[in-house]
Amino acid sequence: MDTFNIDRSKNLFERANNFIPGGVNSPVRAFKSVGGDPIFMKSANGAYMYDQDDNAYVDLINSWGPMILGHNHPFVVEAVEKVIRNSFSFGTPTEIEVEMAKLVVEAVPSVEKVRMVNSGTEATMSAIRLARGYTGKDKVIKFAGCYHGHGDSFLIAAGSGAVTFGVPNSPGVTEGTAKDTLLATFNDLDQVKELVNSNKSEIAAIILEPITGNMGVIIPDEGFLKGLREICDDHGILLIFDEVMTGFRLSYNSAQSLLGVIPDLSCLGKIIGGGMPVGAYGGKREIMEYVSPAGPVYQAGTLSGNPLAMNAGFATLSYLRDHPEVYEKADQATAKMADGMKQQLTEKGITHQIASIGSMFTLFFNPNPVRDFEGAKSCDMERFGKFFRSMLRKGVYLPPSQYEAMFVSAAMGSEEIEKVLTASSESLNEL
Ligand SMILES: *Cc1c(COP(=O)(O)O)cnc(C)c1O
């Protein structure tokens, strides 16, 4: 008998559609690529989310990354509770901003100075403005399938045929903006060299997710990032790592320390807010000194460095610093689920790829290894949608898109892992 009841969510979605475009405040929440009605959550604790109909879900998105400690973590909650009556915002500097900046600088190898903003989108937008201002050049290279938020310069698709410049990927992005973004293929170093050679002295920055999450997990080929570092050094181009997803997730010192390649600028978000709206960009002192009011590149924010957000972020980061076992636990839970699913898929004869690193993993329904966006696009999306919907009914909340990574929290215990693997075994049988 089917007991999965989401009537309240359905009703809320109908109401939401009257007042909110598409019924949601961020597109992927609408379940368009997996089918079915989005679930409206009410609360969450540890490894579980609870919806408006009181269904419980093992959470494998964790707010798309931020909740690495699990929901409602007492250390973070108490940190916010302690300051909540001091006012939500002053519009002046506060002590916690200094402590927060120091923590980030000490943790992330490339960051000598850091500026707080309110989202990952703001971080990447500001970082490329700074790169342009600092180098005096206009163009940036981005990689197809890497997501850097919704800034105009990043909503760009590859131009056709011989055209090397980008074209708008969304109405509202002007061709003028698009022509300054060059599109490259992830893992294709030769193509980057060609782009750089055919746009001599015009490229301010190369930006990428050093390990991708936004076309599913893709780990760069040996030498790819080092090659980019060399190209940048040879041509006076700034290398920007967008670590909004991977920062403080793949290690306390972020993906760059794992990979041994240090960018000029880094973008952060998600975990550094501990679930509150925070982003940050930082890098070499000399470059960051170009940001106003120290330097000429303008960037500002009424609520930037917001005291509640900073306290949530500081609590999360300092907890991670002082409790390295958090990473061990989240990573081990991830490996158990990834290995378990791999075994199930193999036994059932379902073609697949499992890409996994640290506490992120993606199950691609694809017979071939996924190395770039073309590979990610060639997955069996229908199959993923079916798998997603079945997992949801069985109480496991996966990212509602084949193009995303699962984010695992340290709140996952053996019971939750078991639940996920039982659900996946049953769901794979239904494909
Ligand atoms: C989530 C994400 C962003 C955008 O961050 P928002 O806070 O959603 O604006 C940018 N880059 C990467 C790599 C991300 O994963």
The ligand as a Gaussian input file, in Angstrom:
#p B3LYP/6-31G(d) Opt

LIG

0 1
 C       25.955000      27.410000      -5.676000
 C       27.058000      27.860000      -6.518000
 C       27.177000      29.196000      -6.934000
 C       26.114000      30.213000      -6.683000
 O       25.916000      30.467000      -5.339000
 P       24.531000      31.155000      -4.887000
 O       24.706000      31.333000      -3.420000
 O       23.459000      30.187000      -5.271000
 O       24.413000      32.425000      -5.616000
 C       28.310000      29.570000      -7.625000
 N       29.267000      28.681000      -7.912000
 C       29.184000      27.392000      -7.540000
 C       30.296000      26.461000      -7.874000
 C       28.072000      26.943000      -6.856000
 O       27.979000      25.651000      -6.545000

